């Protein structure tokens, strides 16, 4: 079809490359919390100073400058603490650099949209591919002013990128700005200060294979004992030999605990991070390590038994099972979640919906097909204008978190995940599948039809449903049937070849004798070579 963009090929999503588990530090004494805060504040000050040095170096930073930064930090901490700090600073600078480029692209997209709409007369109609002019002279004037604002921002962002400048805040820009809106955030200055200090502490250490229990700085034994190497200025607080401090708390890691114990017993690298949740007044320990890349299942093997097409929405996952021929099987499924409330509540809702979907797919031995969504360029108000509800809708969809959760959780259960191009799935699904799949006892939604479209694209079938012949000719009298033919069947989208002879299913016992007197065997063989064979699977209701 003219005007449609080229669709990307479907692929099996590779599994995760790392593991992170967390456990609460229970029964910490007052002395333990004091030591953790002192160590975290001291290392946090060093991390802030090192991040400033890293940002000042810019893109011309090299390994020599990295070594010089590490030597300067080692004098006030230790060599391993300094290595963790410098690596974290470099990662934070690189993340800010990538975010800066994404911000520039967003500004460019907004400026192009505004300029295109300003070039049209007031009230001018748009098209399917581009919006029309602004609806009033007042809005036209306001958008003209916003164009100049965005151009100034773009010029400043480009100047920063060319000069190698990035803007980062240890502790988070959002928490920093909250300081000026304490009443709106319902916080006192003391409460904000506590959160600010907790967010700027540094208590994380990279693992090191071959060392005792996989980490010399933050060491956790297989029985859960936690000890940390104190920086040089705080060595007088040690309660164990070699300048170490042993916490009273113990960890067990209920999730993946056996894997973690196997790693530390074999002295394999494990990275740790200790952080304080100020709102809950709790301390947590996070352990993480890398895992070897798992060879993804071939695409043809994932399609062999059919799959589950899943359409991601703002409040639910719409799913429908399809067989290997692309026919919907059974009834549509819906896994709801509520994304209102805190971040932890939203994350729990997403995990609960995904685990129900994965358990259902595991019971039936099916792969999962999802859209490879990316809304980073789709949330701007310049593109969607006054459609605030739609902007809020797509902004609230947890696409990145849901995708990461789905991949990691599916890898644990051994379920392949197939990613497909999201182009036109909702539109074509509603056009070709919503009405045929609707019956007196079942109302098929647009999202259910989109799930069928996603599944068919993952299976390699076209989304378009084959047109059914008239009701009086659905036996075989005219046109083609609605049964799904294989993708390699010749002429599968055309009419059946016209074959002379009786068109009834009631064949008398002497049909062979009568047919032999009417048509020669040579003609019958030539006629049979013209017909193509359909699969016998019917489209389910």
Secondary structure as UniProt FT lines:
FT   TURN            2..3
FT   STRAND          11..12
FT   STRAND          18..24
FT   HELIX           30..57
FT   HELIX           58..60
FT   HELIX           63..74
FT   TURN            75..76
FT   HELIX           79..118
FT   TURN            122..123
FT   HELIX           137..163
FT   TURN            170..171
FT   HELIX           173..178
FT   TURN            179..180
FT   HELIX           182..185
FT   HELIX           189..200
FT   STRAND          204..205
FT   TURN            209..210
FT   HELIX           212..214
FT   STRAND          218..220
FT   TURN            222..223
FT   STRAND          225..229
FT   HELIX           232..237
FT   TURN            241..243
FT   STRAND          244..250
FT   TURN            255..256
FT   HELIX           257..265
FT   TURN            266..267
FT   STRAND          271..277
FT   TURN            278..281
FT   STRAND          282..290
FT   HELIX           299..302
FT   TURN            303..305
FT   STRAND          307..312
FT   STRAND          316..322
FT   TURN            324..325
FT   STRAND          328..336
FT   HELIX           343..364
FT   STRAND          367..371
FT   TURN            376..377
FT   HELIX           381..384
FT   TURN            385..386
FT   HELIX           388..396
FT   HELIX           399..413
FT   STRAND          417..420
FT   TURN            423..424
FT   HELIX           425..429
FT   HELIX           430..434
FT   TURN            435..437
FT   HELIX           446..459
FT   HELIX           471..473
FT   TURN            474..477
FT   TURN            487..488
FT   TURN            490..493
FT   TURN            509..510
FT   HELIX           511..518
FT   HELIX           521..530
//
